[in-house]
């Protein structure tokens, strides 16, 4: 299925899409990111033994703040009055990884996929920043949209990551 791109004007230049005629609906999006690290790094995060403090607490706040500022850093995103941002972490010790899930919600005329993606990206970057002194080899990967609801295009749910 091919869809027409809407972020270009008649001259082929980028523009912010006019959403003023779109229907107000409740919209949600959940995104995912993974950060892989040394086993000792994951242990120190779990035990609260990082020199910079509570890694997951700081990464959670950073993700929330990032979601709220998405339109400041992604040029064509509309500023949205978010009604919910939730960041969750799941340890995967068998894979030396930390999975990050971010869910955003808004009642409005445009979706929150970019806010959810920005939230998990910045959460992962914050984990990296807080742990890089002991593990510069961490890898951030698999950033993707897991699901979205609401809006004209309907619901979307990703299969396996």
Secondary structure as GFF3:
##gff-version 3
##sequence-region A 1 161
A	DSSP	beta_strand	25	36	.	.	.	ID=ss1
A	DSSP	alpha_helix	39	47	.	.	.	ID=ss2
A	DSSP	alpha_helix	55	68	.	.	.	ID=ss3
A	DSSP	alpha_helix	70	73	.	.	.	ID=ss4
A	DSSP	beta_strand	84	92	.	.	.	ID=ss5
A	DSSP	three_ten_helix	93	95	.	.	.	ID=ss6
A	DSSP	beta_strand	97	108	.	.	.	ID=ss7
A	DSSP	alpha_helix	113	131	.	.	.	ID=ss8
A	DSSP	beta_strand	139	149	.	.	.	ID=ss9
A	DSSP	beta_strand	156	157	.	.	.	ID=ss10
###
